[in-house]
């Protein structure tokens, strides 16, 4: 009986949706765009239809956004040096910061830790997911960090806006090397596809520059609807979305980097970071309905537990 129970629990862990710290996620729901000038966050469907916007008292200059695997997410509040935590219904849970956090920009979650780019003091600040300050790291001439990202091995990449470079750190946060190419200027966001190709938005160069994890330049892409590209996020189909600093637009590209469409509207006022939430999006207060795969995983565990009970009795 005990062996069957443990097997069932292990299977449940195996079938559970992957954490949102590792991008791109295997499944995605709505996507969220921080509205820097509007002091709110716009929520759109996976196809780009505007659903709603939300804010919270004290939100001033929202920048980075990162989702946690258990539901809920964080938004960096640039002008108050705080991180806002929201639940899965987009309700504010709390705020936290640190004396060493100055002008927080990009966010990333790895495991049980939140990594925050601290632009004005040239370092990355690490918190627990409960908001406790843990440590900082820097190196390699980091100057004006805008984004933190991870590859599939856990190595870390930080965009250094004022040196026009991307800095690579080991998973233990030791500086490895810096790289650039493709005319990259004022690098903003970093996102990776399933092949570990890094996409870096050049806010000053007006393009998106691609690199491998060794820092080798792979190519560039741009579009007239994307001047000053900011956030980048991949969906479950390998499409990626990037926001424009100079226009109220988000541009979608497919997995071969071909233009798909432009999403625009009054819901965007200086759009910055872009992030996909988990599936089963909320509707402003309702409960999410499990997907078929999640119901299937649950049913499998129930069957295995039942089989364990049966075998334990015979």
Secondary structure, 3 states (H helix, E strand, C coil): CHHHHHHHHHHHHHHCCCCCCCCCCCCCCCEEEEECCCCEEEEECCCCCEEEEECCCCCCCEEEEEECCCCCEEEEECCCCEEEEECCCCCEEEEECCCCCCCEEEEEEECCEEEEEEHHHCEEEEEECCCCEEEEECCCCCCCEEEEEECCCCCEEEEECCCCEEEEECCCCCEEEEECCCCCCCEEEEEECCCCCEEEEECCCCEEEEECCCCCEEEEECCCCCCCEEEEEECCCCCEEEEECCCCEEEEECCCCCEEEEEECCCCCCEEEEEECCCCCCCCCCCCCCCHHHHHHHHHHHHHHHHHHHHHHC
